[in-house]
């Protein structure tokens, strides 16, 4: 019983590290992709299947075009959550800011920052 609890604790800690790390869409396995906020098992499987079929994603536009269910808005959110394509965050995507004590980003703040960025252009 103690071994099972210890194993579960280690697995939990290992998966939590994915939430804070950058995950490259061309290198990540399904577990790493599932660790990115906004990607579930269905999208991670679609990403891996498309990567096997068509090779690595060239850039964010290629990623959006080839992965059904990921468009402009979703890709921006995924980039903010730590997903990269060839090590690059999505261009012009506002960076998520820590606005709460627990380190989570407030959705209103992200929207407000996006509006600020657009008005500066």
Biopython code that builds the backbone (N, CA, C, O; Angstrom):
import numpy as np
from Bio.PDB.StructureBuilder import StructureBuilder

atoms = [
    (1, "UNK", "N", (0.827, -1.188, 0.000)),
    (1, "UNK", "CA", (0.000, 0.000, 0.000)),
    (1, "UNK", "C", (0.873, 1.255, 0.000)),
    (1, "UNK", "O", (0.602, 2.207, -0.732)),
    (2, "UNK", "N", (1.908, 1.252, 0.814)),
    (2, "UNK", "CA", (2.811, 2.398, 0.898)),
    (2, "UNK", "C", (3.521, 2.614, -0.441)),
    (2, "UNK", "O", (3.727, 3.753, -0.862)),
    (3, "UNK", "N", (3.892, 1.525, -1.103)),
    (3, "UNK", "CA", (4.559, 1.636, -2.397)),
    (3, "UNK", "C", (3.640, 2.284, -3.430)),
    (3, "UNK", "O", (4.077, 3.108, -4.234)),
    (4, "UNK", "N", (2.363, 1.904, -3.399)),
    (4, "UNK", "CA", (1.399, 2.476, -4.342)),
    (4, "UNK", "C", (1.211, 3.963, -4.102)),
    (4, "UNK", "O", (1.144, 4.739, -5.054)),
    (5, "UNK", "N", (1.127, 4.368, -2.850)),
    (5, "UNK", "CA", (0.981, 5.785, -2.528)),
    (5, "UNK", "C", (2.215, 6.570, -2.955)),
    (5, "UNK", "O", (2.103, 7.668, -3.501)),
    (6, "UNK", "N", (3.369, 6.013, -2.707)),
    (6, "UNK", "CA", (4.613, 6.664, -3.091)),
    (6, "UNK", "C", (4.705, 6.788, -4.609)),
    (6, "UNK", "O", (5.090, 7.837, -5.126)),
    (7, "UNK", "N", (4.358, 5.737, -5.310)),
    (7, "UNK", "CA", (4.369, 5.759, -6.771)),
    (7, "UNK", "C", (3.386, 6.795, -7.307)),
    (7, "UNK", "O", (3.702, 7.527, -8.245)),
    (8, "UNK", "N", (2.202, 6.858, -6.719)),
    (8, "UNK", "CA", (1.201, 7.843, -7.140)),
    (8, "UNK", "C", (1.697, 9.262, -6.894)),
    (8, "UNK", "O", (1.490, 10.140, -7.731)),
    (9, "UNK", "N", (2.347, 9.498, -5.762)),
    (9, "UNK", "CA", (2.885, 10.829, -5.452)),
    (9, "UNK", "C", (3.969, 11.221, -6.444)),
    (9, "UNK", "O", (4.012, 12.367, -6.894)),
    (10, "UNK", "N", (4.844, 10.282, -6.790)),
    (10, "UNK", "CA", (5.911, 10.561, -7.755)),
    (10, "UNK", "C", (5.322, 10.858, -9.128)),
    (10, "UNK", "O", (5.772, 11.779, -9.809)),
    (11, "UNK", "N", (4.328, 10.094, -9.536)),
    (11, "UNK", "CA", (3.680, 10.330, -10.832)),
    (11, "UNK", "C", (3.012, 11.699, -10.862)),
    (11, "UNK", "O", (3.082, 12.408, -11.866)),
    (12, "UNK", "N", (2.367, 12.066, -9.765)),
    (12, "UNK", "CA", (1.701, 13.367, -9.687)),
    (12, "UNK", "C", (2.711, 14.500, -9.816)),
    (12, "UNK", "O", (2.483, 15.459, -10.553)),
    (13, "UNK", "N", (3.809, 14.393, -9.111)),
    (13, "UNK", "CA", (4.839, 15.426, -9.157)),
    (13, "UNK", "C", (5.436, 15.525, -10.560)),
    (13, "UNK", "O", (5.688, 16.622, -11.058)),
    (14, "UNK", "N", (5.658, 14.388, -11.184)),
    (14, "UNK", "CA", (6.220, 14.378, -12.536)),
    (14, "UNK", "C", (5.288, 15.044, -13.533)),
    (14, "UNK", "O", (5.747, 15.783, -14.404)),
    (15, "UNK", "N", (3.995, 14.797, -13.424)),
    (15, "UNK", "CA", (3.051, 15.410, -14.368)),
    (15, "UNK", "C", (2.871, 16.889, -14.092)),
    (15, "UNK", "O", (2.582, 17.650, -15.015)),
    (16, "UNK", "N", (3.032, 17.314, -12.865)),
    (16, "UNK", "CA", (2.909, 18.738, -12.555)),
    (16, "UNK", "C", (4.021, 19.542, -13.213)),
    (16, "UNK", "O", (3.820, 20.709, -13.550)),
    (17, "UNK", "N", (5.178, 18.946, -13.400)),
    (17, "UNK", "CA", (6.283, 19.675, -14.017)),
    (17, "UNK", "C", (5.960, 20.047, -15.461)),
    (17, "UNK", "O", (6.487, 21.037, -15.968)),
    (18, "UNK", "N", (5.108, 19.278, -16.134)),
    (18, "UNK", "CA", (4.723, 19.610, -17.502)),
    (18, "UNK", "C", (3.959, 20.918, -17.559)),
    (18, "UNK", "O", (4.061, 21.642, -18.549)),
    (19, "UNK", "N", (3.203, 21.238, -16.535)),
    (19, "UNK", "CA", (2.383, 22.444, -16.539)),
    (19, "UNK", "C", (3.233, 23.711, -16.552)),
    (19, "UNK", "O", (2.763, 24.760, -16.992)),
    (20, "UNK", "N", (4.458, 23.633, -16.082)),
    (20, "UNK", "CA", (5.292, 24.815, -15.972)),
    (20, "UNK", "C", (6.403, 24.860, -17.013)),
    (20, "UNK", "O", (7.115, 25.860, -17.109)),
    (21, "UNK", "N", (6.562, 23.808, -17.784)),
    (21, "UNK", "CA", (7.652, 23.729, -18.746)),
    (21, "UNK", "C", (7.161, 24.048, -20.151)),
    (21, "UNK", "O", (5.979, 23.908, -20.467)),
    (22, "UNK", "N", (8.094, 24.477, -20.977)),
    (22, "UNK", "CA", (7.788, 24.670, -22.385)),
    (22, "UNK", "C", (7.729, 23.295, -23.044)),
    (22, "UNK", "O", (8.591, 22.450, -22.802)),
    (23, "UNK", "N", (6.727, 23.074, -23.862)),
    (23, "UNK", "CA", (6.548, 21.792, -24.534)),
    (23, "UNK", "C", (6.558, 22.041, -26.036)),
    (23, "UNK", "O", (5.699, 22.750, -26.559)),
    (24, "UNK", "N", (7.535, 21.453, -26.729)),
    (24, "UNK", "CA", (7.621, 21.628, -28.177)),
    (24, "UNK", "C", (6.732, 20.595, -28.863)),
    (24, "UNK", "O", (6.845, 19.395, -28.613)),
    (25, "UNK", "N", (5.858, 21.076, -29.721)),
    (25, "UNK", "CA", (4.881, 20.225, -30.394)),
    (25, "UNK", "C", (5.542, 19.181, -31.292)),
    (25, "UNK", "O", (4.947, 18.139, -31.566)),
    (26, "UNK", "N", (6.756, 19.447, -31.748)),
    (26, "UNK", "CA", (7.454, 18.515, -32.626)),
    (26, "UNK", "C", (8.244, 17.444, -31.884)),
    (26, "UNK", "O", (8.676, 16.464, -32.491)),
    (27, "UNK", "N", (8.439, 17.618, -30.577)),
    (27, "UNK", "CA", (9.251, 16.678, -29.811)),
    (27, "UNK", "C", (8.469, 15.951, -28.723)),
    (27, "UNK", "O", (8.889, 14.885, -28.273)),
    (28, "UNK", "N", (7.357, 16.501, -28.300)),
    (28, "UNK", "CA", (6.635, 15.993, -27.135)),
    (28, "UNK", "C", (5.889, 14.699, -27.435)),
    (28, "UNK", "O", (5.391, 14.483, -28.540)),
    (29, "UNK", "N", (5.827, 13.839, -26.410)),
    (29, "UNK", "CA", (4.988, 12.650, -26.514)),
    (29, "UNK", "C", (3.577, 13.012, -26.044)),
    (29, "UNK", "O", (3.313, 14.149, -25.651)),
    (30, "UNK", "N", (2.687, 12.038, -26.090)),
    (30, "UNK", "CA", (1.288, 12.318, -25.770)),
    (30, "UNK", "C", (1.120, 12.794, -24.326)),
    (30, "UNK", "O", (0.308, 13.682, -24.066)),
    (31, "UNK", "N", (1.860, 12.232, -23.400)),
    (31, "UNK", "CA", (1.749, 12.637, -21.992)),
    (31, "UNK", "C", (2.170, 14.091, -21.811)),
    (31, "UNK", "O", (1.524, 14.833, -21.071)),
    (32, "UNK", "N", (3.233, 14.502, -22.470)),
    (32, "UNK", "CA", (3.694, 15.888, -22.355)),
    (32, "UNK", "C", (2.678, 16.848, -22.965)),
    (32, "UNK", "O", (2.410, 17.912, -22.407)),
    (33, "UNK", "N", (2.115, 16.472, -24.110)),
    (33, "UNK", "CA", (1.096, 17.321, -24.734)),
    (33, "UNK", "C", (-0.145, 17.427, -23.856)),
    (33, "UNK", "O", (-0.723, 18.505, -23.721)),
    (34, "UNK", "N", (-0.556, 16.307, -23.256)),
    (34, "UNK", "CA", (-1.713, 16.325, -22.353)),
    (34, "UNK", "C", (-1.480, 17.230, -21.148)),
    (34, "UNK", "O", (-2.434, 17.726, -20.549)),
    (35, "UNK", "N", (-0.230, 17.445, -20.796)),
    (35, "UNK", "CA", (0.101, 18.295, -19.659)),
    (35, "UNK", "C", (-0.059, 19.776, -19.931)),
    (35, "UNK", "O", (-0.030, 20.578, -18.997)),
    (36, "UNK", "N", (-0.227, 20.159, -21.182)),
    (36, "UNK", "CA", (-0.410, 21.563, -21.535)),
    (36, "UNK", "C", (-1.886, 21.911, -21.357)),
    (36, "UNK", "O", (-2.764, 21.220, -21.875)),
    (37, "UNK", "N", (-2.145, 22.978, -20.625)),
    (37, "UNK", "CA", (-3.525, 23.402, -20.394)),
    (37, "UNK", "C", (-4.188, 23.708, -21.733)),
    (37, "UNK", "O", (-3.675, 24.492, -22.531)),
    (38, "UNK", "N", (-5.329, 23.078, -21.960)),
    (38, "UNK", "CA", (-6.058, 23.279, -23.207)),
    (38, "UNK", "C", (-5.909, 22.129, -24.186)),
    (38, "UNK", "O", (-6.620, 22.068, -25.189)),
    (39, "UNK", "N", (-4.984, 21.213, -23.900)),
    (39, "UNK", "CA", (-4.824, 20.039, -24.766)),
    (39, "UNK", "C", (-5.265, 18.816, -23.986)),
    (39, "UNK", "O", (-4.752, 18.528, -22.905)),
    (40, "UNK", "N", (-6.215, 18.113, -24.547)),
    (40, "UNK", "CA", (-6.691, 16.878, -23.951)),
    (40, "UNK", "C", (-6.232, 15.693, -24.786)),
    (40, "UNK", "O", (-5.483, 15.852, -25.750)),
    (41, "UNK", "N", (-6.687, 14.507, -24.410)),
    (41, "UNK", "CA", (-6.258, 13.306, -25.130)),
    (41, "UNK", "C", (-6.600, 13.314, -26.618)),
    (41, "UNK", "O", (-5.829, 12.809, -27.434)),
    (42, "UNK", "N", (-7.739, 13.877, -26.972)),
    (42, "UNK", "CA", (-8.155, 13.884, -28.379)),
    (42, "UNK", "C", (-7.233, 14.760, -29.228)),
    (42, "UNK", "O", (-6.781, 14.338, -30.293)),
    (43, "UNK", "N", (-6.959, 15.963, -28.766)),
    (43, "UNK", "CA", (-6.100, 16.869, -29.539)),
    (43, "UNK", "C", (-4.656, 16.371, -29.539)),
    (43, "UNK", "O", (-3.974, 16.465, -30.560)),
    (44, "UNK", "N", (-4.181, 15.843, -28.412)),
    (44, "UNK", "CA", (-2.803, 15.354, -28.396)),
    (44, "UNK", "C", (-2.631, 14.184, -29.364)),
    (44, "UNK", "O", (-1.594, 14.071, -30.018)),
    (45, "UNK", "N", (-3.631, 13.319, -29.460)),
    (45, "UNK", "CA", (-3.567, 12.207, -30.422)),
    (45, "UNK", "C", (-3.585, 12.746, -31.849)),
    (45, "UNK", "O", (-2.852, 12.257, -32.709)),
    (46, "UNK", "N", (-4.418, 13.747, -32.100)),
    (46, "UNK", "CA", (-4.482, 14.355, -33.427)),
    (46, "UNK", "C", (-3.134, 14.970, -33.802)),
    (46, "UNK", "O", (-2.675, 14.833, -34.936)),
    (47, "UNK", "N", (-2.506, 15.648, -32.842)),
    (47, "UNK", "CA", (-1.191, 16.269, -33.095)),
    (47, "UNK", "C", (-0.157, 15.206, -33.460)),
    (47, "UNK", "O", (0.579, 15.354, -34.436)),
    (48, "UNK", "N", (-0.107, 14.143, -32.676)),
    (48, "UNK", "CA", (0.885, 13.090, -32.924)),
    (48, "UNK", "C", (0.607, 12.380, -34.246)),
    (48, "UNK", "O", (1.536, 12.094, -35.002)),
    (49, "UNK", "N", (-0.660, 12.095, -34.530)),
    (49, "UNK", "CA", (-1.008, 11.446, -35.801)),
    (49, "UNK", "C", (-0.607, 12.326, -36.992)),
    (49, "UNK", "O", (-0.052, 11.837, -37.976)),
    (50, "UNK", "N", (-0.893, 13.613, -36.891)),
    (50, "UNK", "CA", (-0.568, 14.532, -37.983)),
    (50, "UNK", "C", (0.944, 14.680, -38.133)),
    (50, "UNK", "O", (1.452, 14.806, -39.247)),
    (51, "UNK", "N", (1.651, 14.664, -37.021)),
    (51, "UNK", "CA", (3.118, 14.759, -37.061)),
    (51, "UNK", "C", (3.715, 13.524, -37.735)),
    (51, "UNK", "O", (4.675, 13.632, -38.498)),
    (52, "UNK", "N", (3.137, 12.336, -37.448)),
    (52, "UNK", "CA", (3.612, 11.100, -38.092)),
    (52, "UNK", "C", (3.312, 11.122, -39.587)),
    (52, "UNK", "O", (4.126, 10.688, -40.402)),
    (53, "UNK", "N", (2.131, 11.633, -39.935)),
    (53, "UNK", "CA", (1.690, 11.629, -41.323)),
    (53, "UNK", "C", (2.426, 12.666, -42.171)),
    (53, "UNK", "O", (2.872, 12.359, -43.276)),
    (54, "UNK", "N", (2.554, 13.890, -41.660)),
    (54, "UNK", "CA", (3.096, 14.971, -42.480)),
    (54, "UNK", "C", (4.443, 15.513, -42.044)),
    (54, "UNK", "O", (4.926, 16.495, -42.608)),
    (55, "UNK", "N", (5.057, 14.888, -41.051)),
    (55, "UNK", "CA", (6.347, 15.381, -40.571)),
    (55, "UNK", "C", (6.173, 16.490, -39.550)),
    (55, "UNK", "O", (5.055, 16.829, -39.162)),
    (56, "UNK", "N", (7.284, 17.045, -39.126)),
    (56, "UNK", "CA", (7.259, 18.105, -38.121)),
    (56, "UNK", "C", (6.509, 19.335, -38.630)),
    (56, "UNK", "O", (6.442, 19.597, -39.831)),
    (57, "UNK", "N", (5.958, 20.065, -37.692)),
    (57, "UNK", "CA", (5.274, 21.314, -38.020)),
    (57, "UNK", "C", (6.334, 22.377, -38.270)),
    (57, "UNK", "O", (7.284, 22.507, -37.498)),
    (58, "UNK", "N", (6.170, 23.144, -39.359)),
    (58, "UNK", "CA", (7.153, 24.149, -39.731)),
    (58, "UNK", "C", (7.062, 25.386, -38.853)),
    (58, "UNK", "O", (8.075, 25.938, -38.424)),
    (59, "UNK", "N", (5.835, 25.812, -38.595)),
    (59, "UNK", "CA", (5.603, 27.012, -37.802)),
    (59, "UNK", "C", (4.176, 26.976, -37.268)),
    (59, "UNK", "O", (3.464, 25.991, -37.467)),
    (60, "UNK", "N", (3.754, 28.036, -36.595)),
    (60, "UNK", "CA", (2.426, 28.074, -35.996)),
    (60, "UNK", "C", (1.328, 28.009, -37.052)),
    (60, "UNK", "O", (0.293, 27.384, -36.824)),
    (61, "UNK", "N", (1.537, 28.644, -38.201)),
    (61, "UNK", "CA", (0.527, 28.608, -39.264)),
    (61, "UNK", "C", (0.335, 27.181, -39.778)),
    (61, "UNK", "O", (-0.791, 26.748, -40.021)),
    (62, "UNK", "N", (1.430, 26.464, -39.940)),
    (62, "UNK", "CA", (1.374, 25.069, -40.372)),
    (62, "UNK", "C", (0.647, 24.219, -39.329)),
    (62, "UNK", "O", (-0.165, 23.363, -39.678)),
    (63, "UNK", "N", (0.938, 24.455, -38.061)),
    (63, "UNK", "CA", (0.287, 23.741, -36.964)),
    (63, "UNK", "C", (-1.227, 23.982, -36.982)),
    (63, "UNK", "O", (-2.004, 23.033, -36.878)),
    (64, "UNK", "N", (-1.648, 25.240, -37.114)),
    (64, "UNK", "CA", (-3.078, 25.586, -37.144)),
    (64, "UNK", "C", (-3.776, 24.958, -38.348)),
    (64, "UNK", "O", (-4.916, 24.505, -38.250)),
    (65, "UNK", "N", (-3.089, 24.937, -39.470)),
    (65, "UNK", "CA", (-3.675, 24.402, -40.707)),
    (65, "UNK", "C", (-3.863, 22.887, -40.637)),
    (65, "UNK", "O", (-4.873, 22.365, -41.110)),
    (66, "UNK", "N", (-2.906, 22.186, -40.057)),
    (66, "UNK", "CA", (-2.919, 20.720, -40.082)),
    (66, "UNK", "C", (-3.659, 20.059, -38.930)),
    (66, "UNK", "O", (-4.100, 18.917, -39.064)),
    (67, "UNK", "N", (-3.808, 20.745, -37.799)),
    (67, "UNK", "CA", (-4.455, 20.131, -36.641)),
    (67, "UNK", "C", (-5.888, 20.638, -36.537)),
    (67, "UNK", "O", (-6.132, 21.796, -36.197)),
    (68, "UNK", "N", (-6.824, 19.751, -36.835)),
    (68, "UNK", "CA", (-8.237, 20.100, -36.793)),
    (68, "UNK", "C", (-8.630, 20.442, -35.350)),
    (68, "UNK", "O", (-8.303, 19.707, -34.418)),
    (69, "UNK", "N", (-9.320, 21.543, -35.183)),
    (69, "UNK", "CA", (-9.761, 21.967, -33.857)),
    (69, "UNK", "C", (-8.856, 23.005, -33.224)),
    (69, "UNK", "O", (-9.164, 23.531, -32.154)),
    (70, "UNK", "N", (-7.735, 23.306, -33.878)),
    (70, "UNK", "CA", (-6.840, 24.342, -33.370)),
    (70, "UNK", "C", (-6.799, 25.466, -34.389)),
    (70, "UNK", "O", (-6.305, 25.304, -35.505)),
    (71, "UNK", "N", (-7.327, 26.604, -33.981)),
    (71, "UNK", "CA", (-7.326, 27.783, -34.840)),
    (71, "UNK", "C", (-6.512, 28.892, -34.216)),
    (71, "UNK", "O", (-5.688, 28.657, -33.332)),
    (72, "UNK", "N", (-6.749, 30.091, -34.679)),
    (72, "UNK", "CA", (-6.013, 31.269, -34.214)),
    (72, "UNK", "C", (-6.141, 31.481, -32.704)),
    (72, "UNK", "O", (-5.139, 31.658, -32.012)),
    (73, "UNK", "N", (-7.366, 31.463, -32.199)),
    (73, "UNK", "CA", (-7.578, 31.698, -30.764)),
    (73, "UNK", "C", (-6.981, 30.588, -29.911)),
    (73, "UNK", "O", (-6.285, 30.851, -28.930)),
    (74, "UNK", "N", (-7.260, 29.338, -30.296)),
    (74, "UNK", "CA", (-6.744, 28.208, -29.508)),
    (74, "UNK", "C", (-5.226, 28.173, -29.509)),
    (74, "UNK", "O", (-4.611, 27.902, -28.477)),
    (75, "UNK", "N", (-4.625, 28.440, -30.643)),
    (75, "UNK", "CA", (-3.167, 28.381, -30.699)),
    (75, "UNK", "C", (-2.545, 29.473, -29.830)),
    (75, "UNK", "O", (-1.486, 29.263, -29.239)),
    (76, "UNK", "N", (-3.187, 30.624, -29.749)),
    (76, "UNK", "CA", (-2.698, 31.690, -28.874)),
    (76, "UNK", "C", (-2.752, 31.240, -27.415)),
    (76, "UNK", "O", (-1.801, 31.448, -26.661)),
    (77, "UNK", "N", (-3.863, 30.623, -27.023)),
    (77, "UNK", "CA", (-4.002, 30.131, -25.650)),
    (77, "UNK", "C", (-2.989, 29.023, -25.358)),
    (77, "UNK", "O", (-2.407, 28.979, -24.274)),
    (78, "UNK", "N", (-2.782, 28.135, -26.319)),
    (78, "UNK", "CA", (-1.825, 27.049, -26.133)),
    (78, "UNK", "C", (-0.403, 27.589, -26.003)),
    (78, "UNK", "O", (0.387, 27.080, -25.207)),
    (79, "UNK", "N", (-0.081, 28.613, -26.778)),
    (79, "UNK", "CA", (1.233, 29.229, -26.673)),
    (79, "UNK", "C", (1.428, 29.854, -25.297)),
    (79, "UNK", "O", (2.498, 29.736, -24.701)),
    (80, "UNK", "N", (0.400, 30.511, -24.802)),
    (80, "UNK", "CA", (0.469, 31.109, -23.466)),
    (80, "UNK", "C", (0.622, 30.045, -22.390)),
    (80, "UNK", "O", (1.216, 30.295, -21.341)),
    (81, "UNK", "N", (0.084, 28.853, -22.652)),
    (81, "UNK", "CA", (0.167, 27.753, -21.684)),
    (81, "UNK", "C", (1.501, 27.016, -21.750)),
    (81, "UNK", "O", (1.758, 26.127, -20.939)),
    (82, "UNK", "N", (2.359, 27.381, -22.717)),
    (82, "UNK", "CA", (3.688, 26.783, -22.769)),
    (82, "UNK", "C", (3.984, 25.946, -23.992)),
    (82, "UNK", "O", (5.069, 25.373, -24.081)),
    (83, "UNK", "N", (3.062, 25.850, -24.944)),
    (83, "UNK", "CA", (3.316, 25.075, -26.153)),
    (83, "UNK", "C", (4.164, 25.895, -27.112)),
    (83, "UNK", "O", (3.938, 27.093, -27.282)),
    (84, "UNK", "N", (5.134, 25.251, -27.735)),
    (84, "UNK", "CA", (5.967, 25.923, -28.732)),
    (84, "UNK", "C", (5.995, 25.098, -30.011)),
    (84, "UNK", "O", (5.722, 23.898, -29.997)),
    (85, "UNK", "N", (6.327, 25.752, -31.107)),
    (85, "UNK", "CA", (6.569, 25.073, -32.379)),
    (85, "UNK", "C", (8.014, 25.391, -32.746)),
    (85, "UNK", "O", (8.374, 26.551, -32.945)),
    (86, "UNK", "N", (8.826, 24.360, -32.831)),
    (86, "UNK", "CA", (10.269, 24.513, -33.067)),
    (86, "UNK", "C", (10.913, 25.422, -32.025)),
    (86, "UNK", "O", (11.821, 26.193, -32.337)),
    (87, "UNK", "N", (10.438, 25.326, -30.793)),
    (87, "UNK", "CA", (11.007, 26.104, -29.703)),
    (87, "UNK", "C", (10.539, 27.544, -29.636)),
    (87, "UNK", "O", (11.004, 28.306, -28.789)),
    (88, "UNK", "N", (9.625, 27.930, -30.515)),
    (88, "UNK", "CA", (9.174, 29.316, -30.582)),
    (88, "UNK", "C", (7.735, 29.457, -30.091)),
    (88, "UNK", "O", (6.856, 28.688, -30.481)),
    (89, "UNK", "N", (7.507, 30.441, -29.238)),
    (89, "UNK", "CA", (6.142, 30.788, -28.853)),
    (89, "UNK", "C", (5.469, 31.431, -30.055)),
    (89, "UNK", "O", (6.139, 31.865, -30.993)),
    (90, "UNK", "N", (4.165, 31.491, -30.026)),
    (90, "UNK", "CA", (3.445, 32.078, -31.157)),
    (90, "UNK", "C", (3.740, 33.579, -31.224)),
    (90, "UNK", "O", (3.625, 34.276, -30.216)),
    (91, "UNK", "N", (4.116, 34.075, -32.391)),
    (91, "UNK", "CA", (4.375, 35.508, -32.534)),
    (91, "UNK", "C", (3.124, 36.326, -32.231)),
    (91, "UNK", "O", (2.013, 35.923, -32.576)),
    (92, "UNK", "N", (3.302, 37.437, -31.607)),
    (92, "UNK", "CA", (2.230, 38.379, -31.258)),
    (92, "UNK", "C", (1.232, 37.848, -30.243)),
    (92, "UNK", "O", (0.211, 38.489, -29.994)),
    (93, "UNK", "N", (1.505, 36.694, -29.654)),
    (93, "UNK", "CA", (0.624, 36.178, -28.598)),
    (93, "UNK", "C", (1.040, 36.850, -27.295)),
    (93, "UNK", "O", (2.215, 36.813, -26.928)),
    (94, "UNK", "N", (0.086, 37.468, -26.589)),
    (94, "UNK", "CA", (0.458, 38.110, -25.330)),
    (94, "UNK", "C", (0.951, 37.072, -24.335)),
    (94, "UNK", "O", (0.372, 35.992, -24.214)),
    (95, "UNK", "N", (1.997, 37.395, -23.642)),
    (95, "UNK", "CA", (2.532, 36.483, -22.636)),
    (95, "UNK", "C", (1.609, 36.462, -21.436)),
    (95, "UNK", "O", (1.084, 37.497, -21.026)),
    (96, "UNK", "N", (1.415, 35.293, -20.882)),
    (96, "UNK", "CA", (0.585, 35.172, -19.692)),
    (96, "UNK", "C", (1.338, 35.762, -18.517)),
    (96, "UNK", "O", (2.546, 35.566, -18.378)),
    (97, "UNK", "N", (0.622, 36.481, -17.674)),
    (97, "UNK", "CA", (1.235, 37.099, -16.504)),
    (97, "UNK", "C", (0.663, 36.480, -15.254)),
    (97, "UNK", "O", (-0.526, 36.168, -15.188)),
    (98, "UNK", "N", (1.515, 36.305, -14.259)),
    (98, "UNK", "CA", (1.053, 35.811, -12.966)),
    (98, "UNK", "C", (0.393, 36.969, -12.238)),
    (98, "UNK", "O", (1.048, 37.960, -11.916)),
    (99, "UNK", "N", (-0.896, 36.847, -11.978)),
    (99, "UNK", "CA", (-1.609, 37.933, -11.337)),
    (99, "UNK", "C", (-2.175, 37.542, -9.991)),
    (99, "UNK", "O", (-2.709, 38.385, -9.270)),
    (100, "UNK", "N", (-2.065, 36.286, -9.650)),
    (100, "UNK", "CA", (-2.598, 35.812, -8.380)),
    (100, "UNK", "C", (-1.481, 35.210, -7.555)),
    (100, "UNK", "O", (-0.432, 34.848, -8.088)),
    (101, "UNK", "N", (-1.701, 35.105, -6.275)),
    (101, "UNK", "CA", (-0.688, 34.552, -5.387)),
    (101, "UNK", "C", (-0.368, 33.101, -5.716)),
    (101, "UNK", "O", (0.757, 32.653, -5.493)),
    (102, "UNK", "N", (-1.333, 32.365, -6.241)),
    (102, "UNK", "CA", (-1.097, 30.958, -6.539)),
    (102, "UNK", "C", (-0.392, 30.751, -7.884)),
    (102, "UNK", "O", (-0.138, 29.613, -8.277)),
    (103, "UNK", "N", (-0.076, 31.838, -8.590)),
    (103, "UNK", "CA", (0.661, 31.734, -9.837)),
    (103, "UNK", "C", (-0.206, 31.517, -11.061)),
    (103, "UNK", "O", (0.320, 31.430, -12.170)),
    (104, "UNK", "N", (-1.512, 31.426, -10.896)),
    (104, "UNK", "CA", (-2.399, 31.220, -12.033)),
    (104, "UNK", "C", (-2.726, 32.574, -12.659)),
    (104, "UNK", "O", (-2.791, 33.592, -11.971)),
    (105, "UNK", "N", (-2.926, 32.567, -13.948)),
    (105, "UNK", "CA", (-3.229, 33.792, -14.650)),
    (105, "UNK", "C", (-4.731, 33.977, -14.739)),
    (105, "UNK", "O", (-5.472, 33.046, -15.051)),
    (106, "UNK", "N", (-5.160, 35.181, -14.464)),
    (106, "UNK", "CA", (-6.571, 35.536, -14.527)),
    (106, "UNK", "C", (-6.956, 35.724, -15.996)),
    (106, "UNK", "O", (-6.264, 36.439, -16.721)),
    (107, "UNK", "N", (-8.032, 35.105, -16.443)),
    (107, "UNK", "CA", (-8.456, 35.190, -17.841)),
    (107, "UNK", "C", (-8.765, 36.629, -18.234)),
    (107, "UNK", "O", (-8.488, 37.029, -19.364)),
    (108, "UNK", "N", (-9.327, 37.404, -17.332)),
    (108, "UNK", "CA", (-9.626, 38.814, -17.632)),
    (108, "UNK", "C", (-8.344, 39.586, -17.907)),
    (108, "UNK", "O", (-8.315, 40.451, -18.783)),
    (109, "UNK", "N", (-7.295, 39.284, -17.172)),
    (109, "UNK", "CA", (-6.020, 39.969, -17.369)),
    (109, "UNK", "C", (-5.448, 39.650, -18.738)),
    (109, "UNK", "O", (-4.915, 40.535, -19.406)),
    (110, "UNK", "N", (-5.549, 38.409, -19.161)),
    (110, "UNK", "CA", (-5.042, 38.021, -20.475)),
    (110, "UNK", "C", (-5.792, 38.776, -21.566)),
    (110, "UNK", "O", (-5.173, 39.283, -22.501)),
    (111, "UNK", "N", (-7.121, 38.858, -21.460)),
    (111, "UNK", "CA", (-7.918, 39.593, -22.450)),
    (111, "UNK", "C", (-7.553, 41.071, -22.449)),
    (111, "UNK", "O", (-7.398, 41.684, -23.505)),
    (112, "UNK", "N", (-7.415, 41.637, -21.251)),
    (112, "UNK", "CA", (-7.084, 43.051, -21.120)),
    (112, "UNK", "C", (-5.715, 43.325, -21.748)),
    (112, "UNK", "O", (-5.546, 44.321, -22.453)),
    (113, "UNK", "N", (-4.745, 42.455, -21.498)),
    (113, "UNK", "CA", (-3.420, 42.624, -22.070)),
    (113, "UNK", "C", (-3.451, 42.501, -23.584)),
    (113, "UNK", "O", (-2.734, 43.219, -24.281)),
    (114, "UNK", "N", (-4.283, 41.588, -24.102)),
    (114, "UNK", "CA", (-4.396, 41.432, -25.551)),
    (114, "UNK", "C", (-4.962, 42.699, -26.185)),
    (114, "UNK", "O", (-4.510, 43.115, -27.252)),
    (115, "UNK", "N", (-5.950, 43.313, -25.531)),
    (115, "UNK", "CA", (-6.528, 44.562, -26.042)),
    (115, "UNK", "C", (-5.485, 45.681, -26.019)),
    (115, "UNK", "O", (-5.404, 46.476, -26.955)),
    (116, "UNK", "N", (-4.696, 45.741, -24.957)),
    (116, "UNK", "CA", (-3.638, 46.760, -24.873)),
    (116, "UNK", "C", (-2.655, 46.607, -26.009)),
    (116, "UNK", "O", (-2.248, 47.592, -26.625)),
    (117, "UNK", "N", (-2.266, 45.358, -26.293)),
    (117, "UNK", "CA", (-1.314, 45.105, -27.372)),
    (117, "UNK", "C", (-1.876, 45.540, -28.722)),
    (117, "UNK", "O", (-1.146, 46.074, -29.556)),
    (118, "UNK", "N", (-3.166, 45.313, -28.938)),
    (118, "UNK", "CA", (-3.777, 45.690, -30.219)),
    (118, "UNK", "C", (-3.901, 47.203, -30.366)),
    (118, "UNK", "O", (-3.740, 47.733, -31.465)),
    (119, "UNK", "N", (-4.184, 47.898, -29.274)),
    (119, "UNK", "CA", (-4.323, 49.341, -29.365)),
    (119, "UNK", "C", (-2.977, 50.031, -29.565)),
    (119, "UNK", "O", (-2.933, 51.156, -30.062)),
    (120, "UNK", "N", (-1.890, 49.381, -29.191)),
    (120, "UNK", "CA", (-0.548, 49.946, -29.392)),
    (120, "UNK", "C", (-0.124, 49.894, -30.849)),
    (120, "UNK", "O", (0.744, 50.658, -31.270)),
    (121, "UNK", "N", (-0.730, 48.997, -31.627)),
    (121, "UNK", "CA", (-0.316, 48.817, -33.043)),
    (121, "UNK", "C", (-0.799, 49.920, -33.920)),
    (121, "UNK", "O", (-0.536, 49.913, -35.123)),
]
sb = StructureBuilder()
sb.init_structure("model")
sb.init_model(0)
sb.init_chain("A")
sb.init_seg("    ")
for serial, (resi, resn, name, xyz) in enumerate(atoms, 1):
    if name == "N":
        sb.init_residue(resn, " ", resi, " ")
    sb.init_atom(name, np.array(xyz, "f"), 0.0, 1.0, " ", f" {name:<3s}", serial, name[0])
structure = sb.get_structure()
